[in-house]
Structure formats: structure tokens, C-alpha cells
Amino acid sequence: MAGIAEVAARAGVSKATASRALSGTGYVSDATRERVRRAADDLGYVPSAGAVSLATGRTQTIGVVMPYVNRWFFAEVLEGIQRSLLERGLDLTLYDAKPGTEGRARIFDDFLARKRFDGLIAVGLEPVNQELERLTRIGRPIVSVVGDGEETSVVAVDDDYAARRATEHLIGLGHRDIAFVGGAPESHWAHVDQQRLAGYQRAMNDAGLADRVRHVHSPVTMPGGYAASVDLLGDARRRPSAIVGVCDEVAIGTIIAARRLGISVPSALSVVGIDDHEFADMFALTTLQQVPREQGTAAVELLLAEIADPPRARTRLRIPSRLIVRNSTAPMDGIDPGAPLL
């Protein structure tokens, strides 16, 4: 079986450069990395995990901790992380830290403390019970995907901008009675909810509609959005002409509620979400798009850079979101509050 020396000779580089190219540690140009990988493939080279660890002092493993693995956002982020790590020949250790479970406590008290990884990506962890602070004590570089604290570097969309842009879209269509649905102080996503609520409020204030601001609390789920919207839309005297959902799941729940109440979307009610969830197109939902896979990829790149060269200051990378206009919004001019479901 070929060794690293043969790979280096085939690629025309030093053994140290070949090692960096295959381990993903240290700087190697893209062209050189590709040349080394081709040489390794041609020779059938398979690096020994133990040898790589001894040579570099690293495990060649990245830890990922997230509260859910079966929800759309987290699954997409994980896909982006895994794809990026596979491209670099790195391993992934996944910790499924469901909120409120004994397993979550064990992950933070035991498994993470073993430090069987070179760095950690924390996805959607709220700074509850000082969990992020506890993570920083393990002495490994950490990057958060979604976050609002100063404990780690962060990759996230600009939630304030997304909600403000969604609200401005409705205002531009002539809507004035616009409600914000979703989120509650006890939500696991409290800081995201608050950022999006703030963006909605800022857009309403800037448009001179501060007295029309209305926030309806709900769990950040389709059933939660449905239940809150049934109550909101069921009162014809106070029914808004448009709704901004804190996320697409809540917005889709709102559309389902409207349909069951016989309220036509968009001819009697306009609805905007945030995320571009996998079901958004199915419901023709206008939304502010975020791409979770890109956030996962960006988190890997940022973490590996911090592993190679620990920064003096934390990095906050905000990824812009894009307005995707579908058929859940329409100009206010043609609104008929009594319009039947089409």
C-alpha cells in the first residue's frame, strides 16, 4: 500500500505539504490540494487515522451538537457540514442534544468533555444554563450556526433584515394592518424570534404604522402557527389583511388556518414567511430565503480556519437572505375581506 512519501513524490510536493493537503490543516492552495488528492486516489492511498493524529496532534474529527436532527433546518445544516468535511477527508461526530432530555445533560457533562474532536460546531443552541459558556471551557475552537452571544464565532442569516424586508414587501403592496405571528419568550429559538420581531417592528415604525404593530405568540411549528392563526383570523372585526410568520412553518400553518376558515390567500389575506422551507413552494409561499446548507459549509470553513490559526476576536458572519415572491401575497387594492376560498 502506498504511503505519504509516494503520494508526495507523485504530486511533486513535500511530505509536509501532502500531509496538509490530505488532512485539511494548514494552508495549501486549491490547485496543490487537488493535485495531491489525485495522486492519492491514483495510488490508492488511505491515511491511517492514528498516524495522522500522531503527526498533527489532532483527531481529524469535528464534533457537531444540535437539538434536533429530524427537522428541516438542522438536517440541511448537517448536510452542508458533512459534505464539507467529507471533501476534506475529516470525520464527524454528531451529538443529538434534544432540549429537556437526560441525554442532553450527559452530552454537556460527559461526552463533550472527552474532547474527541479538534473543533465543535454548535447548531441552534440557546445560551440556556450557560451551555455555550460550558462549551468554551473544553478548550477547543467552536463555531455556532445561529446564535447571539459573544462566546463563539457565529454563522447565521440576518434575522432582523429578513423580517424587515418581509414586512416592507407587504407595505409596498399597500397593506397597513399587518400582524406578526410566532415566537414566545420561552421558545427554544427566543433570540431568533426576537430579532425577527424587531425587524417587523422597525419596518412598521419606519412606515408610520407603529400603532398597528401586533404580535401573536405561538410555538415555532406548523401546528403552532395554525392554532394561533385560527384564533387571530376567526375574529372578522380585527382580522389583519396580511401576516408575517416568524418562520415558514408558522406561515404555512397560517395558510392552512385561512383555508379552513374560508379565507382566500392571497385575495383576502397575504402571508409571508422566512426560511424558504422545503414545503414553501408547495404552498406557493412568499418568503425570505436562507440556505442552511450554505451555513453548514461556512461554519466548517470558519472552524477549520480557527483551528489552523486561532483568532484574537470572534467572527460574526451574517449571510444575506433573498426575497422569493410566490402567490401568497397580493396588492391591498384588490382585497375583499369576504372573498371565498378559491
C-alpha positions as CSV (number, residue, x, y, z in Angstrom):
1,M,0.0,0.0,0.0
2,A,1.3,3.4,-0.9
3,G,2.5,5.8,1.8
4,I,2.5,9.5,2.1
5,A,6.0,9.7,0.6
6,E,4.8,8.0,-2.6
7,V,1.8,10.4,-2.8
8,A,4.1,13.4,-2.3
9,A,6.5,12.2,-5.0
10,R,3.7,11.6,-7.4
11,A,2.2,15.1,-6.8
12,G,5.7,16.8,-6.8
13,V,5.4,18.3,-3.3
14,S,7.0,17.7,0.1
15,K,5.6,15.2,2.5
16,A,4.6,18.0,4.8
17,T,2.6,19.7,2.0
18,A,1.0,16.4,1.0
19,S,0.0,15.8,4.7
20,R,-1.6,19.3,5.0
21,A,-3.4,18.8,1.7
22,L,-4.9,15.5,2.8
23,S,-5.6,16.4,6.4
24,G,-7.2,19.8,5.7
25,T,-4.9,21.5,8.2
26,G,-2.7,24.5,7.4
27,Y,-2.7,26.4,4.1
28,V,-2.4,24.6,0.8
29,S,-3.5,26.2,-2.5
30,D,-6.6,24.7,-4.1
31,A,-4.6,23.6,-7.1
32,T,-2.0,21.8,-5.0
33,R,-4.6,20.2,-2.8
34,E,-6.4,18.8,-5.9
35,R,-3.1,17.5,-7.3
36,V,-2.3,15.7,-4.1
37,R,-5.7,14.2,-3.9
38,R,-5.5,13.0,-7.4
39,A,-2.1,11.4,-6.6
40,A,-3.6,9.8,-3.5
41,D,-6.5,8.4,-5.5
42,D,-4.2,7.1,-8.2
43,L,-2.1,5.3,-5.7
44,G,-4.9,4.0,-3.6
45,Y,-3.5,5.8,-0.5
46,V,-5.6,5.6,2.7
47,P,-4.2,7.6,5.6
48,S,-4.0,5.9,9.0
49,A,-6.1,7.9,11.5
50,G,-3.6,7.1,14.2
51,A,-0.7,8.2,12.0
52,V,-2.4,11.4,11.1
53,S,-3.2,12.1,14.7
54,L,0.4,11.5,15.8
55,A,1.8,13.6,13.0
56,T,-0.5,16.6,13.6
57,G,-1.6,16.2,17.2
58,R,-5.2,16.3,16.0
59,T,-8.0,13.8,15.9
60,Q,-9.2,14.7,12.3
61,T,-12.7,14.8,13.7
62,I,-15.2,17.6,14.1
63,G,-17.9,17.5,16.7
64,V,-21.4,18.7,15.8
65,V,-24.0,19.3,18.5
66,M,-27.6,20.2,17.7
67,P,-31.0,20.0,19.4
68,Y,-32.8,18.2,16.6
69,V,-31.7,16.1,13.6
70,N,-35.1,15.4,12.1
71,R,-36.2,19.0,11.4
72,W,-35.7,20.7,8.1
73,F,-33.2,23.4,9.1
74,F,-31.0,21.2,11.2
75,A,-31.0,18.4,8.6
76,E,-30.0,20.8,5.9
77,V,-27.2,22.4,8.0
78,L,-25.9,18.9,8.9
79,E,-25.8,18.0,5.2
80,G,-23.7,21.1,4.4
81,I,-21.3,20.3,7.3
82,Q,-21.0,16.6,6.3
83,R,-20.4,17.4,2.7
84,S,-17.6,19.9,3.5
85,L,-15.9,17.5,6.0
86,L,-16.0,14.6,3.5
87,E,-14.4,16.8,0.9
88,R,-11.5,17.4,3.3
89,G,-11.2,13.8,4.5
90,L,-12.4,14.7,8.0
91,D,-14.6,12.7,10.3
92,L,-17.8,13.9,12.0
93,T,-19.1,13.0,15.5
94,L,-22.8,14.0,15.9
95,Y,-24.4,14.8,19.3
96,D,-28.2,14.9,19.3
97,A,-28.9,17.1,22.2
98,K,-32.7,17.3,22.5
99,P,-33.9,20.0,24.8
100,G,-35.1,18.9,28.2
101,T,-33.7,15.4,28.0
102,E,-31.3,13.4,30.2
103,G,-29.2,12.7,27.1
104,R,-28.6,16.4,26.6
105,A,-27.3,16.8,30.1
106,R,-25.0,13.8,29.6
107,I,-23.7,15.3,26.4
108,F,-22.6,18.5,28.1
109,D,-21.5,16.9,31.3
110,D,-19.6,13.9,29.9
111,F,-19.2,13.3,26.2
112,L,-18.1,16.8,25.1
113,A,-15.6,16.9,28.0
114,R,-13.7,14.0,26.5
115,K,-12.5,16.3,23.7
116,R,-12.5,13.6,21.0
117,F,-12.6,16.3,18.3
118,D,-10.4,19.1,17.1
119,G,-13.3,21.7,17.0
120,L,-17.0,21.9,17.5
121,I,-19.9,23.3,15.6
122,A,-22.9,24.1,17.8
123,V,-26.1,24.4,15.7
124,G,-29.1,26.3,17.2
125,L,-28.0,26.1,20.8
126,E,-29.6,28.8,23.0
127,P,-27.4,30.1,25.8
128,V,-29.6,28.3,28.4
129,N,-28.0,27.0,31.6
130,Q,-24.7,28.5,30.4
131,E,-24.3,25.7,27.9
132,L,-22.3,27.8,25.4
133,E,-20.1,29.1,28.2
134,R,-19.6,25.5,29.3
135,L,-18.6,24.6,25.8
136,T,-15.9,27.2,25.7
137,R,-14.3,25.6,28.7
138,I,-13.4,22.5,26.8
139,G,-10.5,24.3,25.1
140,R,-11.4,23.6,21.5
141,P,-12.4,26.1,18.8
142,I,-16.2,26.5,18.5
143,V,-18.4,28.0,15.8
144,S,-22.2,28.5,16.3
145,V,-24.7,28.2,13.5
146,V,-27.4,30.6,14.7
147,G,-26.5,32.4,17.9
148,D,-26.4,35.8,19.5
149,G,-23.8,35.5,22.3
150,E,-20.1,36.6,22.4
151,E,-18.9,33.1,23.5
152,T,-18.2,31.8,20.0
153,S,-17.9,32.8,16.4
154,V,-21.3,32.7,14.7
155,V,-22.7,31.9,11.2
156,A,-26.3,33.0,10.7
157,V,-28.7,34.9,8.5
158,D,-29.5,38.5,9.4
159,D,-32.8,37.8,11.1
160,D,-33.7,41.4,11.7
161,Y,-33.2,42.2,8.0
162,A,-35.2,39.2,6.8
163,A,-38.3,40.2,8.9
164,R,-37.9,43.8,8.0
165,R,-37.7,43.0,4.3
166,A,-40.7,40.7,4.5
167,T,-42.8,43.4,6.2
168,E,-41.6,46.0,3.7
169,H,-42.8,43.8,0.9
170,L,-46.3,43.8,2.4
171,I,-46.2,47.5,3.0
172,G,-45.1,48.0,-0.6
173,L,-48.2,46.1,-1.7
174,G,-50.4,48.6,0.2
175,H,-51.0,46.6,3.4
176,R,-51.3,48.6,6.6
177,D,-52.9,46.1,9.1
178,I,-50.0,43.6,9.3
179,A,-49.7,41.1,12.2
180,F,-46.6,39.2,13.2
181,V,-47.3,35.6,14.2
182,G,-44.9,33.2,16.0
183,G,-42.4,33.1,18.8
184,A,-42.7,33.3,22.6
185,P,-40.3,34.2,25.4
186,E,-40.0,30.6,26.4
187,S,-39.2,29.4,22.9
188,H,-36.0,27.5,22.2
189,W,-35.4,30.0,19.4
190,A,-36.1,33.0,21.6
191,H,-33.3,35.2,20.3
192,V,-34.1,34.4,16.7
193,D,-37.7,35.2,17.3
194,Q,-36.8,38.5,19.0
195,Q,-34.5,39.5,16.1
196,R,-37.3,38.8,13.6
197,L,-39.9,40.5,15.7
198,A,-37.6,43.6,16.0
199,G,-37.2,43.7,12.2
200,Y,-41.0,43.6,11.7
201,Q,-41.5,46.4,14.3
202,R,-38.8,48.5,12.7
203,A,-40.4,48.3,9.3
204,M,-43.8,49.2,10.8
205,N,-42.4,52.1,12.7
206,D,-40.5,53.4,9.7
207,A,-43.7,53.3,7.7
208,G,-45.6,55.3,10.4
209,L,-47.6,52.2,11.4
210,A,-46.4,51.9,15.0
211,D,-49.9,51.9,16.3
212,R,-50.7,48.9,14.0
213,V,-48.0,46.6,15.4
214,R,-49.5,43.3,16.6
215,H,-47.6,40.3,17.8
216,V,-49.4,37.0,18.2
217,H,-47.4,34.4,20.2
218,S,-47.2,30.8,19.0
219,P,-44.9,27.9,19.1
220,V,-42.5,27.9,16.1
221,T,-44.2,25.0,14.3
222,M,-46.9,24.4,11.7
223,P,-49.4,23.3,14.3
224,G,-48.5,26.3,16.5
225,G,-48.9,28.7,13.6
226,Y,-52.2,27.1,12.7
227,A,-53.7,27.3,16.2
228,A,-52.6,30.9,16.7
229,S,-53.9,31.9,13.3
230,V,-57.3,30.2,13.7
231,D,-57.9,32.5,16.7
232,L,-56.5,35.6,15.0
233,L,-58.3,35.2,11.7
234,G,-61.6,33.9,13.3
235,D,-62.3,37.4,14.5
236,A,-63.5,39.2,11.3
237,R,-63.6,42.6,13.0
238,R,-59.9,42.5,13.9
239,R,-58.6,40.3,11.1
240,P,-55.4,41.7,9.6
241,S,-55.0,42.0,5.8
242,A,-51.5,40.5,6.0
243,I,-49.3,38.3,8.2
244,V,-45.6,37.9,8.6
245,G,-44.8,34.5,10.0
246,V,-41.7,34.2,12.2
247,C,-40.7,31.3,10.0
248,D,-42.1,29.4,7.1
249,E,-43.6,26.6,9.3
250,V,-45.7,29.2,11.2
251,A,-46.6,30.9,7.9
252,I,-47.7,27.6,6.4
253,G,-49.8,26.9,9.5
254,T,-51.4,30.3,8.9
255,I,-52.3,29.5,5.3
256,I,-53.9,26.2,6.4
257,A,-55.9,28.0,9.0
258,A,-57.1,30.6,6.5
259,R,-58.2,27.9,4.1
260,R,-60.2,26.1,6.7
261,L,-61.8,29.3,7.7
262,G,-62.8,30.0,4.1
263,I,-60.4,33.0,3.8
264,S,-58.7,33.2,0.4
265,V,-54.9,33.6,0.2
266,P,-53.9,36.0,-1.3
267,S,-57.1,37.7,-2.4
268,A,-58.3,38.1,1.2
269,L,-55.1,37.6,3.1
270,S,-51.4,38.0,2.2
271,V,-48.9,35.8,4.1
272,V,-45.1,36.0,4.1
273,G,-42.7,33.6,5.8
274,I,-38.9,33.4,6.5
275,D,-36.6,30.5,5.6
276,D,-37.7,29.0,2.2
277,H,-38.6,25.7,3.9
278,E,-38.8,22.6,1.8
279,F,-42.6,22.9,1.8
280,A,-42.7,26.7,0.9
281,D,-43.0,26.1,-2.8
282,M,-45.8,23.6,-2.3
283,F,-47.8,26.2,-0.5
284,A,-46.8,29.0,-3.0
285,L,-45.4,30.9,0.0
286,T,-43.6,34.2,-0.5
287,T,-40.6,34.0,1.8
288,L,-37.1,35.3,2.7
289,Q,-34.8,32.6,1.6
290,Q,-32.0,31.3,3.7
291,V,-29.9,28.3,2.6
292,P,-29.0,26.2,5.7
293,R,-26.5,24.0,3.7
294,E,-24.5,27.2,2.9
295,Q,-24.4,28.0,6.6
296,G,-23.1,24.5,7.4
297,T,-20.4,24.9,4.7
298,A,-19.5,28.3,6.0
299,A,-19.3,27.0,9.6
300,V,-16.8,24.3,8.6
301,E,-14.6,26.8,6.7
302,L,-14.6,29.2,9.6
303,L,-13.9,26.5,12.2
304,L,-11.0,25.0,10.2
305,A,-9.5,28.5,9.8
306,E,-9.8,28.9,13.6
307,I,-8.2,25.5,14.3
308,A,-5.3,26.4,12.0
309,D,-4.9,29.9,13.4
310,P,-6.9,30.8,16.5
311,P,-8.3,34.3,16.1
312,R,-7.9,37.1,18.5
313,A,-11.5,38.1,18.1
314,R,-14.7,36.2,17.4
315,T,-16.1,36.3,13.9
316,R,-19.7,37.0,13.2
317,L,-20.7,36.0,9.6
318,R,-24.1,37.2,8.6
319,I,-25.4,35.6,5.4
320,P,-27.9,37.7,3.5
321,S,-31.4,36.4,2.7
322,R,-33.3,36.9,-0.6
323,L,-36.9,37.7,-1.2
324,I,-38.7,34.9,-3.1
325,V,-42.1,36.1,-4.3
326,R,-44.7,33.4,-4.9
327,N,-48.5,33.5,-4.8
328,S,-49.3,34.0,-1.1
329,T,-49.1,37.8,-1.4
330,A,-51.1,40.3,-3.4
331,P,-51.7,44.1,-3.6
332,M,-54.1,45.5,-1.0
333,D,-56.1,47.3,-3.7
334,G,-57.9,44.1,-4.7
335,I,-58.5,42.8,-1.2
336,D,-62.1,41.7,-0.5
337,P,-62.3,40.6,3.2
338,G,-65.3,38.4,2.3
339,A,-63.7,36.7,-0.7
340,P,-64.4,33.0,-0.7
341,L,-61.7,30.3,-0.8
342,L,-60.5,29.8,-4.4
